[in-house]
Amino acid sequence: MNASSTIFALSSGAGMAGIAVIRVSGPEAFAAARTLTGRLPRPRQAARRVFRNPKTKDVLDDGLLLTFPGPHSFTGEDVAEFHLHGSLAVIRTILDVLGGMTGLRPAERGEFTKRAFRNGRIDLVAAEGIGDLVQAKTERQRKLALHHALGHASGTIEAWRRDVIAILGRVEAAVDFADEADVARQTMDEIQPRLEDLIRRMRGALAEAQRAASIREGVKVVLAGPPNAGKSSLLNVLARREAAIVSAIPGTTRDVIEVAMEFSGVPVILTDTAGLRAHSTDEIERIGMDRTANELRGADIVVWVTASDAAADPPDDLDSVTLWIENKSDLASAVPVSGAAHRLSAKTGEGMAEFFAKLEQRVLEMAANGDSATLIRSRHKQVTASCVENLLRASAISPDHLELMAEALRAAAYDMGRLTGRIDVEEILDAIFREFCIGK
């Protein structure tokens, strides 16, 4: 990938549409726009232009041209945008003409955003937010992704980073005087409250990360229970379609069946599993039960489904939220199952509204206040947890060993740099020398 080349791509959706947007970024962007249209409009002002083939002078389309001079553009480079009619023929023709120009090439996946990062327009966290925004399918996912894409999460992380660097600079400045007990003790007294406050804030962000994961990745709801309890029927009712095969024969479900749903803007992965029973000589059924056990280990919410003719207590080792329901309440011989919190019938619909409301409540509780979370990806959590460990290590070091404290703080600063993609030695040096007096 040559960062100095000029790139172009269709930036709107593929396929026939009313409008198509083609973006060009790089040193030759304005020259390419001028070649196609004859003259450029004022920066950031849309102007109607006729787009012509530079070789044949044939009219290719009549549309709008916008220009965004660098560095104040999305990529930090000169950017031109062509707003054209969205026919496949127009798009293909314009892209072919751009591809024939010297110094221009088609953009690779994510390259516009990558250039924005490299040119300091956004950091890694904001770049990931843009990627999530493009992929967002629900309203809550849109809000969470936009929170990151607009740089709000980056602002919080940048404040952490500045605090780490400032504390590190204070300790580094005192290292040369480490043999003077008063200097070391004064330094510790000054930075210890700042360290504790920073650790508290970062731990708070880690605690809310799971709520954000529920929005970004979806809440995993697993239907489990003994064979023939009606799990597949319940799945079909919740999914409002025949997603699973239903049969009176126990053990019909042998594999995991997943259905994507949405509860008030929160994505949900509803999973039907093979029935669990103590003894089975059927090898295929046993494989299915092993897969059920794996699904239970990764579940956020377990709906334990039983019935009067298929009763069993849930396993003792479930560590997720569990809703225990009794299905088949419509059976004439149905006797209430001891321990079940809800009685319902997937066949008649009796009790389904109450059960669905309870399930939705649990899902929304898991995602509560997650729209503005700072840490939403595994990478974010891992790097932040590493930073907290280094900060704790620094806070536990004796004032007699400021050099070891500085080492731990440097590791924490490096973690913050990994999180945002900004590792700047000059900032650390500035923080160190800021402690010196004028004239020193």
C-alpha positions as CSV (number, residue, x, y, z in Angstrom):
1,M,0.0,0.0,0.0
2,N,1.5,3.3,-1.1
3,A,0.4,6.1,1.2
4,S,1.5,8.8,-1.2
5,S,-0.7,7.7,-4.1
6,T,-4.1,9.1,-4.8
7,I,-6.9,6.6,-4.1
8,F,-10.6,6.5,-5.2
9,A,-13.6,4.4,-4.5
10,L,-17.4,4.3,-4.5
11,S,-18.3,5.5,-0.9
12,S,-22.0,5.0,-1.1
13,G,-23.8,1.7,-1.2
14,A,-23.2,-0.7,-4.1
15,G,-26.0,-1.3,-6.6
16,M,-28.6,0.9,-8.4
17,A,-29.6,4.0,-6.3
18,G,-30.7,7.6,-6.8
19,I,-27.3,9.1,-5.8
20,A,-23.8,7.6,-5.9
21,V,-20.8,9.2,-4.1
22,I,-17.3,8.6,-5.4
23,R,-14.5,9.8,-3.2
24,V,-11.0,10.6,-4.3
25,S,-8.2,11.4,-1.8
26,G,-4.5,12.2,-2.2
27,P,-2.2,14.7,-4.0
28,E,-3.8,14.3,-7.4
29,A,-7.4,14.4,-6.2
30,F,-8.0,18.0,-7.3
31,A,-6.2,17.5,-10.6
32,A,-8.4,14.5,-11.3
33,A,-11.6,16.5,-10.5
34,R,-10.4,19.3,-12.7
35,T,-9.7,16.9,-15.6
36,L,-13.3,15.5,-15.4
37,T,-15.1,18.8,-14.8
38,G,-12.9,21.7,-16.1
39,R,-12.9,23.7,-12.9
40,L,-13.1,23.3,-9.2
41,P,-15.8,24.9,-6.9
42,R,-15.0,26.8,-3.7
43,P,-13.8,24.5,-0.9
44,R,-16.7,22.7,0.9
45,Q,-19.3,24.1,-1.4
46,A,-21.3,21.8,-3.7
47,A,-21.3,23.0,-7.3
48,R,-23.1,21.5,-10.3
49,R,-20.7,20.2,-12.9
50,V,-20.8,18.2,-16.2
51,F,-18.4,15.2,-16.0
52,R,-16.6,14.4,-19.3
53,N,-14.3,11.7,-20.5
54,P,-10.9,13.6,-20.8
55,K,-10.0,11.6,-23.9
56,T,-13.2,11.6,-26.0
57,K,-14.9,14.7,-24.3
58,D,-18.1,12.6,-24.1
59,V,-20.4,13.7,-21.3
60,L,-20.4,11.0,-18.6
61,D,-22.9,12.5,-16.2
62,D,-24.3,15.7,-14.7
63,G,-23.8,15.9,-11.0
64,L,-22.3,17.8,-8.0
65,L,-18.6,18.3,-7.2
66,L,-17.2,19.1,-3.7
67,T,-13.6,19.6,-2.6
68,F,-12.1,19.4,0.8
69,P,-8.5,20.7,1.0
70,G,-6.1,19.0,3.4
71,P,-5.3,18.9,6.2
72,H,-8.8,19.8,7.1
73,S,-10.6,16.9,5.5
74,F,-11.6,13.4,6.6
75,T,-8.3,11.8,5.5
76,G,-6.1,14.9,6.1
77,E,-5.4,15.0,2.4
78,D,-7.0,16.8,-0.5
79,V,-10.3,15.1,-1.0
80,A,-12.8,15.4,-3.9
81,E,-16.3,14.0,-3.9
82,F,-18.4,13.3,-7.0
83,H,-22.2,13.1,-6.3
84,L,-23.6,11.4,-9.4
85,H,-26.6,9.6,-10.6
86,G,-26.5,6.1,-9.0
87,S,-26.8,3.9,-12.1
88,L,-24.4,1.0,-12.4
89,A,-23.3,2.3,-15.8
90,V,-22.4,5.8,-14.5
91,I,-20.5,4.4,-11.6
92,R,-18.6,1.9,-13.7
93,T,-17.7,4.5,-16.3
94,I,-16.4,7.1,-13.8
95,L,-14.4,4.5,-11.9
96,D,-12.9,3.3,-15.2
97,V,-11.8,6.8,-16.2
98,L,-10.3,7.5,-12.8
99,G,-8.4,4.2,-13.0
100,G,-6.8,5.3,-16.3
101,M,-5.4,8.5,-14.8
102,T,-1.7,8.6,-13.8
103,G,-1.1,8.4,-10.1
104,L,-4.6,7.1,-9.2
105,R,-5.5,3.6,-8.0
106,P,-8.6,2.0,-6.4
107,A,-8.6,2.2,-2.6
108,E,-8.2,-0.9,-0.5
109,R,-10.7,-1.8,2.2
110,G,-10.7,0.8,5.0
111,E,-7.9,2.8,3.4
112,F,-9.6,6.2,3.7
113,T,-10.1,5.7,7.4
114,K,-6.5,4.4,7.7
115,R,-5.2,7.5,6.1
116,A,-7.3,9.6,8.5
117,F,-5.6,7.8,11.4
118,R,-2.1,8.1,9.9
119,N,-2.6,11.8,9.3
120,G,-3.7,12.4,12.9
121,R,-7.3,13.1,12.1
122,I,-8.6,10.3,14.3
123,D,-7.2,7.8,16.7
124,L,-7.6,4.0,16.7
125,V,-10.6,4.1,19.0
126,A,-12.5,6.5,16.7
127,A,-11.5,4.5,13.7
128,E,-13.0,1.4,15.2
129,G,-16.1,3.4,16.0
130,I,-16.4,4.3,12.3
131,G,-16.2,0.6,11.4
132,D,-18.9,-0.2,14.0
133,L,-21.1,2.6,12.7
134,V,-20.9,1.1,9.2
135,Q,-21.9,-2.3,10.5
136,A,-24.6,-1.1,13.0
137,K,-27.9,-2.9,12.7
138,T,-29.9,-1.6,15.7
139,E,-30.5,1.8,17.2
140,R,-28.5,1.0,20.3
141,Q,-25.6,-0.1,18.2
142,R,-25.8,3.1,16.2
143,K,-25.6,5.2,19.3
144,L,-22.7,3.3,20.8
145,A,-20.7,3.4,17.5
146,L,-21.4,7.1,17.0
147,H,-20.2,7.8,20.6
148,H,-16.8,6.3,19.5
149,A,-16.7,7.6,15.9
150,L,-17.2,11.2,17.1
151,G,-14.3,10.9,19.5
152,H,-16.2,11.0,22.8
153,A,-14.6,7.8,24.0
154,S,-11.2,8.9,22.7
155,G,-11.6,12.1,24.8
156,T,-11.9,10.0,28.0
157,I,-9.0,7.8,27.0
158,E,-6.9,10.8,26.1
159,A,-7.5,12.3,29.6
160,W,-6.3,9.0,31.1
161,R,-3.2,9.2,28.9
162,R,-2.4,12.7,29.9
163,D,-2.7,11.8,33.5
164,V,-0.4,8.9,33.2
165,I,2.2,11.0,31.4
166,A,2.0,13.8,33.9
167,I,2.5,11.4,36.8
168,L,5.3,9.7,35.0
169,G,7.0,13.1,34.3
170,R,6.8,14.0,38.0
171,V,8.4,10.7,39.0
172,E,11.1,10.9,36.3
173,A,12.0,14.4,37.5
174,A,12.4,13.2,41.0
175,V,14.5,10.1,40.1
176,D,17.8,12.1,40.1
177,F,17.0,13.1,43.7
178,A,16.0,9.7,44.9
179,D,18.7,9.7,47.6
180,E,17.0,12.6,49.3
181,A,14.2,11.2,51.4
182,D,12.2,14.4,51.5
183,V,12.0,14.6,47.7
184,A,11.0,11.0,47.3
185,R,8.3,11.3,50.1
186,Q,7.0,14.6,48.7
187,T,6.7,13.0,45.2
188,M,4.8,10.0,46.6
189,D,2.4,12.2,48.6
190,E,1.7,14.2,45.5
191,I,1.1,11.4,43.0
192,Q,-0.5,8.7,45.2
193,P,-4.0,10.4,45.2
194,R,-3.7,11.0,41.4
195,L,-2.8,7.4,40.9
196,E,-5.7,6.2,43.0
197,D,-8.2,8.5,41.2
198,L,-7.0,7.3,37.8
199,I,-7.2,3.6,38.7
200,R,-10.7,4.2,40.0
201,R,-11.9,5.8,36.8
202,M,-10.3,3.1,34.6
203,R,-11.8,0.3,36.7
204,G,-15.2,2.0,36.3
205,A,-14.8,1.9,32.6
206,L,-13.8,-1.8,32.7
207,A,-16.9,-2.5,34.8
208,E,-19.3,-1.0,32.2
209,A,-17.6,-2.7,29.3
210,Q,-19.8,-5.8,29.5
211,R,-22.9,-3.6,29.1
212,A,-21.4,-2.2,25.9
213,A,-20.5,-5.7,24.7
214,S,-24.2,-6.7,25.1
215,I,-25.1,-3.9,22.7
216,R,-22.2,-4.3,20.2
217,E,-22.1,-8.1,20.1
218,G,-25.6,-9.0,21.3
219,V,-27.0,-10.7,24.3
220,K,-26.7,-14.5,24.0
221,V,-30.0,-16.2,25.2
222,V,-29.8,-20.0,25.4
223,L,-32.9,-22.2,25.6
224,A,-31.9,-25.3,27.4
225,G,-33.6,-28.1,29.3
226,P,-34.6,-31.8,29.2
227,P,-35.7,-33.4,25.9
228,N,-39.3,-32.8,24.7
229,A,-39.9,-29.8,26.9
230,G,-40.8,-27.6,23.9
231,K,-37.6,-25.6,23.5
232,S,-37.9,-25.6,19.7
233,S,-41.6,-24.6,19.8
234,L,-40.7,-21.7,22.1
235,L,-37.9,-20.6,19.8
236,N,-40.3,-20.6,16.8
237,V,-42.8,-18.5,18.8
238,L,-40.2,-16.0,19.9
239,A,-38.6,-15.8,16.4
240,R,-42.1,-15.6,14.8
241,R,-41.1,-18.2,12.1
242,E,-40.4,-21.9,11.8
243,A,-36.7,-21.7,12.6
244,A,-36.5,-25.1,14.3
245,I,-38.0,-28.5,13.5
246,V,-40.7,-29.5,16.1
247,S,-41.5,-33.1,16.8
248,A,-43.1,-35.1,19.6
249,I,-40.0,-37.4,19.5
250,P,-37.6,-36.6,22.3
251,G,-34.1,-35.6,21.1
252,T,-35.3,-34.1,17.7
253,T,-32.9,-31.2,18.1
254,R,-29.4,-32.5,17.7
255,D,-27.5,-29.3,16.8
256,V,-27.4,-25.6,17.9
257,I,-29.9,-23.3,16.1
258,E,-29.4,-19.6,16.4
259,V,-31.8,-16.8,15.5
260,A,-30.9,-13.1,15.5
261,M,-33.5,-10.8,17.2
262,E,-33.8,-7.3,18.5
263,F,-35.2,-6.3,21.9
264,S,-35.8,-2.5,22.1
265,G,-32.7,-1.8,20.0
266,V,-30.5,-4.4,21.7
267,P,-29.4,-7.3,19.5
268,V,-30.1,-10.8,20.9
269,I,-28.8,-14.2,19.7
270,L,-31.5,-16.7,20.6
271,T,-30.1,-20.2,20.7
272,D,-32.0,-23.5,20.7
273,T,-30.0,-26.5,22.0
274,A,-30.3,-30.3,22.3
275,G,-32.1,-31.6,25.3
276,L,-30.1,-32.7,28.3
277,R,-30.6,-36.0,30.1
278,A,-28.5,-38.1,32.4
279,H,-28.1,-41.2,30.2
280,S,-28.1,-41.6,26.5
281,T,-26.7,-44.4,24.3
282,D,-27.2,-42.4,21.1
283,E,-23.8,-41.1,20.1
284,I,-25.2,-38.3,18.0
285,E,-27.4,-37.2,20.9
286,R,-24.4,-37.2,23.2
287,I,-22.5,-34.9,20.8
288,G,-25.5,-32.6,20.8
289,M,-25.6,-32.5,24.6
290,D,-21.8,-31.6,24.6
291,R,-22.6,-28.7,22.3
292,T,-25.4,-27.6,24.6
293,A,-22.9,-27.6,27.5
294,N,-20.6,-25.3,25.5
295,E,-23.5,-23.0,24.7
296,L,-24.4,-22.8,28.4
297,R,-20.9,-21.8,29.3
298,G,-21.0,-18.8,26.9
299,A,-24.6,-17.8,27.7
300,D,-25.6,-14.4,29.1
301,I,-29.1,-15.6,29.9
302,V,-30.3,-19.2,30.2
303,V,-34.0,-19.9,29.7
304,W,-34.4,-23.3,31.4
305,V,-37.4,-24.9,29.8
306,T,-39.3,-27.8,31.5
307,A,-42.7,-29.3,31.4
308,S,-44.9,-31.5,33.5
309,D,-43.9,-34.4,31.2
310,A,-40.3,-33.3,30.9
311,A,-39.2,-32.1,34.3
312,A,-35.6,-31.5,35.4
313,D,-33.8,-29.0,37.6
314,P,-31.2,-26.7,36.0
315,P,-27.5,-27.6,36.5
316,D,-26.0,-26.3,39.6
317,D,-23.0,-24.8,37.8
318,L,-24.8,-22.2,35.7
319,D,-23.1,-18.8,36.3
320,S,-25.4,-16.8,34.1
321,V,-28.8,-15.2,34.6
322,T,-31.4,-18.0,34.6
323,L,-35.1,-17.9,33.9
324,W,-36.8,-21.2,34.8
325,I,-40.1,-21.7,32.9
326,E,-42.7,-24.4,32.6
327,N,-43.9,-25.0,29.1
328,K,-47.0,-27.0,28.0
329,S,-49.4,-25.5,30.6
330,D,-52.2,-26.3,28.1
331,L,-51.9,-30.1,28.9
332,A,-54.9,-31.4,30.8
333,S,-52.5,-33.5,33.0
334,A,-50.1,-30.6,33.6
335,V,-49.0,-30.3,37.2
336,P,-47.0,-27.2,38.1
337,V,-43.3,-27.8,38.1
338,S,-41.7,-27.0,41.4
339,G,-39.1,-24.1,41.0
340,A,-40.4,-22.7,37.7
341,A,-41.0,-19.0,37.8
342,H,-43.3,-18.8,34.7
343,R,-46.0,-21.1,33.4
344,L,-46.8,-20.8,29.7
345,S,-47.8,-22.6,26.6
346,A,-45.8,-22.1,23.4
347,K,-48.7,-23.8,21.6
348,T,-51.6,-21.6,22.8
349,G,-49.7,-18.5,23.7
350,E,-50.9,-18.6,27.3
351,G,-48.3,-16.8,29.6
352,M,-46.1,-15.9,26.6
353,A,-46.6,-12.1,26.9
354,E,-45.5,-12.1,30.6
355,F,-42.5,-14.3,29.9
356,F,-41.4,-12.2,27.0
357,A,-41.7,-9.0,29.1
358,K,-39.5,-10.6,31.7
359,L,-36.9,-11.8,29.2
360,E,-36.8,-8.3,27.6
361,Q,-36.4,-6.7,31.0
362,R,-33.3,-8.9,31.7
363,V,-31.8,-8.1,28.3
364,L,-32.3,-4.4,28.7
365,E,-30.8,-4.6,32.2
366,M,-27.6,-6.1,30.7
367,A,-27.3,-3.3,28.2
368,A,-28.4,-0.4,30.5
369,N,-26.2,2.7,30.1
370,G,-23.9,0.9,27.7
371,D,-24.5,3.4,24.9
372,S,-21.8,5.7,26.2
373,A,-19.3,3.1,27.3
374,T,-15.6,3.9,26.7
375,L,-14.4,0.4,26.3
376,I,-16.3,-1.8,23.9
377,R,-13.9,-4.2,22.3
378,S,-11.8,-7.1,23.7
379,R,-8.7,-5.1,22.7
380,H,-9.8,-2.1,24.7
381,K,-10.5,-4.2,27.8
382,Q,-7.2,-6.2,27.6
383,V,-5.0,-3.1,27.1
384,T,-6.8,-1.1,29.8
385,A,-6.6,-4.0,32.2
386,S,-2.9,-4.2,31.6
387,C,-2.6,-0.4,32.2
388,V,-4.4,-0.8,35.5
389,E,-2.1,-3.6,36.6
390,N,0.9,-1.4,35.8
391,L,-0.6,1.5,37.7
392,L,-1.3,-0.7,40.7
393,R,2.3,-2.0,40.5
394,A,3.6,1.6,40.5
395,S,1.4,2.6,43.5
396,A,2.7,-0.3,45.6
397,I,6.4,0.6,45.1
398,S,8.3,2.1,48.0
399,P,9.5,5.8,47.7
400,D,13.0,4.3,48.0
401,H,12.7,2.9,44.5
402,L,11.3,5.7,42.3
403,E,13.2,4.3,39.3
404,L,11.1,1.1,39.6
405,M,7.9,3.2,39.9
406,A,9.0,5.1,36.8
407,E,9.4,1.8,34.9
408,A,5.9,0.7,35.8
409,L,4.5,4.1,34.8
410,R,6.3,3.9,31.5
411,A,4.6,0.5,30.8
412,A,1.2,2.1,31.7
413,A,1.9,5.0,29.3
414,Y,2.8,2.5,26.6
415,D,-0.5,0.7,27.2
416,M,-2.4,3.9,26.7
417,G,-0.4,4.5,23.5
418,R,-1.4,1.1,22.3
419,L,-5.0,1.8,23.0
420,T,-5.2,5.0,20.9
421,G,-2.3,4.3,18.5
422,R,-0.4,7.3,19.8
423,I,3.0,6.6,21.4
424,D,4.8,9.9,21.8
425,V,8.2,10.1,23.6
426,E,8.2,13.9,23.2
427,E,5.2,14.2,25.4
428,I,7.0,12.3,28.2
429,L,10.1,14.5,27.8
430,D,7.9,17.7,27.9
431,A,6.3,16.4,31.1
432,I,9.8,15.8,32.6
433,F,11.4,19.1,31.8
434,R,8.3,21.0,32.8
435,E,9.3,20.3,36.3
436,F,12.6,22.3,35.8
437,C,12.9,25.9,36.7
438,I,13.4,28.6,34.0
439,G,17.1,29.0,33.2
440,K,18.0,25.5,34.2
